[in-house]
């Protein structure tokens, strides 16, 4: 999958609230691919044409990515514009910009959408209120772990990881659900 190159943002762009990010479509049925491009183009106010390749982790599915540049908040609009579509797995990242935290949105058909703030390195930043809420369960290690996993979006990472990994050209190890 080819990666688009972006011109570096200038200081003037950052002051004006411009940022950039990437739309990663991890799996989409062939029939949905043009609709994803149309929806992204509608948000970005530009024609979007993505280089779709077969997704080894999901036979019959395709994957693509699109680098974008736009005003702060574009990532949220992209994520919202794509959510809820059957069989669509995707992530949207938005880099931090002047006065605005970075963000990542992850979506799976089964779990819906997850949003997290990110630091300059792309790490999830958990707000102190979420940590305090999790610590309410400090006496129950299993519940504490579940609360922290929820704050970090672990379920979304677990579901998306085979699709991310397969996209890197690595062999896929299929896990089959029993029962």
N, C-alpha and C positions, 0 to 999 in steps of 0.2 A: 504494500500500500504506500503510495507516494505521499510525502509530507510537503505541505505548502510552506514556503518561506515567507516570513513577514519582515517588513522593514522595521528597524528598531523604532520604538516610540521616542519622540523627542520630548524634552522637558515641557515645551508648550502644550503638547498633546496630553501629558499627565496632568498638568494644571487644569486643562479643560475637561477632565473626567473621562478621558479615553482609556480603554484597557484592551486586553486581548485574551483569547482563550482558545480552547479546542473543544469541538463536538466530536466525541467518540461514539459511533454507532457500533455496538458490539455484535448485535444480531437483529436482522430484519428480514422478513420474507421478501422475495423478489418483487412482488406486486406493491409492497409498501415503499420501496426505495425511492421512486420518483416523488411520492407524497412527502417523504422526509426532506428531500431537497427543496420542494416547494415551501414547506412549513419553515425551514431554516432560512430560505431566501426571503420569505415574507417578514420574518423578524429582523433580518440583516439588511433589508431593503436593497437587495442585490441578487442577481442570479447565482444560485449555488449549484454546482455540478461536482458530484463526488465520484471518486474512483472506487467502485464497489468490487470487492473480491469475495470469493467463497469463504465462509466461516467454518473452519474444520471442526469446531466444537459443537456445531449444530448443522447437520446435513440439511440442505435446502435453504439455509440462511446466508445472508451476506453481511459484510462489515465494511466500514469506511470511516474516514475521519476528515474533519474540515477545520482548519485554523481560521479564526475570525478576529476582527478588530472592530471595536465600537464603543459607545458610551458605557460607563459603569451601569450595571443592571442588565446588560444584554444577555449574560449567562442565565439569569433567572427567567427572562422572557423566552429564551431557547428551550430551557428545561420545561417550562409550562406549556409551550406550544407543542411539545412532543409527548407529554405524559398521557397515560391511559390507553395508548394504542396496543392492541393485542400483539404479542410476540416480539415487541420492540424492547431491546435492552440497550441502554445508552448511558453515557456520562457526559457532563458538560463541566468544563473548568473555566474559571475567570480569575485572572491574575489580580493581585492587589493593585489599587491605583490611589491617587492622592485622596486621603480621607476615607477610603473604602477598603474593607478587608477582602482578601481573596475568598473564593468559594468553589465548592464542588457539589454537583447534583448527580446522584446515581438513581437509575430507574430500572426496575425489573417488572415484568407483568404480574408476578405473584406478590411482590412486596410494595409496589408503588414507588413513590419518590422519597429520597433521603437527601437532606441538605446539610452541609457542614461548612463552617468557616475554615479557611486554610491560611497557613503562614506563607512566607516568601518561598519556602522549599516545597510547598504542596502538602505539608503535614496537616492533619485535622487538628483544629484547636477546639477544645471542649470548654465552653463557658463555665465560670465558677458555680453558677446556680445548678448546672447539671451535675457537677462533681458533688456539691453539697447534697443534692437530692439522692445521689447514689450512696453517699456516706450515711444516710439515714438507715441503710441496711448493712452497716459495718458488722453487726453481730451475726449476719447470715452470709457467709462467703459466696455461696452460690447465687444468691439474689444480688449481691454487690457486683459480682462478675457480669450478671445479666444486664444490670443497669448501665454499667460501663460499656459493655458490648453494644448496647442500644445507642448510647451517646456517640460512639465511634462509627456506627453504621456497619458493624461486623457482618450482619446477615447479608447486606448488599454486597460487601466485599467477597464473602464466601460464594454467593451466587454468580457474581461477575468474573471472578478470578479465572475459571477455565476459559472463558471467552476472551479475556485480556491475554492470557498466556498463549492461547492458540493463535492469536493475532500476531504474536511475535515470531511466528514461523517455527515454533517449537512443537514437538509431537504432543498429541492430546491423549490424556489418560481418561477414559470414560468411567464415570461413576454411575452405577445403576441403583435406583431406589427399589427396595424390596418391600412388598406388602401393599 
